[in-house]
């Protein structure tokens, strides 16, 4: 029932991990350099994954220990491990039917919205921050992974270009 949504979530996590892997080529100075948007590259990736954990928590109320104590990821290895944990949590959540209309009470009771809005926000939020990081890399003439959708299909599915007829 949730296969299409699960594929979108898997794509999002694949894109975050792919971008983090590409950033491994950067020096610590580049990773920690202030910039427009959210800020430092590692901090932006960490924020992306930390929020992803918060979105799953909002839906299933099961906060991972690493997110509960608000520790920042010290390395890209930490970011990637946390992204893997978030993907596992999404897969658990989407393993059974999800009521997209179930109302959630968020922001300490100040905001009410359906589960479907939180799922939409999770995917949008991650994409927006990944594009900030990609733009910083490209803007500095540094290697950046291609926009992820078609690359994801080639890396994870039997997708390919058809030879000309």
Steps between C-alpha positions, in 0.01 A plus 500: 500500500783744579741377230506824298546713811769264628683538167491878538640470854773261382591744225528784751733303723707376208540863386612614845752217531628562145552868572672426832732256319584767241583742782762257633733645237483840670747623758380563853535872428260473202250294703503758780510812283205733569270551205157614385187307580519282808876542542786256514482191279535241776255692720248516214521125440474434875197730526336320208536159665412628849174646367426175318514322835266762643248439220490125568474575872203729440320215328600201714628660824825305520795740514843351424750543783745695284228756416346516848814642659553748210865399445628635170662264252875535540586339166347410166509138622262608778274674248488189280437266795217722622352512149504117495324494836237743370442286192450195721247696707311610186498142371357380832236772492402429139496123551133525590221727375539865594196715563599817316203688646583423865553831673825566681547763768841663452704794622406447864131501417502813285464330160270224377536334159444162333772236475509553122626856552785379721598239239493767227706738714759230573566442131496870410723603790772250417494591131523873570804464727675256266461755220653768725806279547518412129476870407787584735716229347419598142540871581854435620585288197513184711372159390137440590280200428247541221142585599391177659176370350628340180830401662301322771310304236825395330671409829215306660278369220540350158446848351710601202493696179361309207739471209384686190298287263 
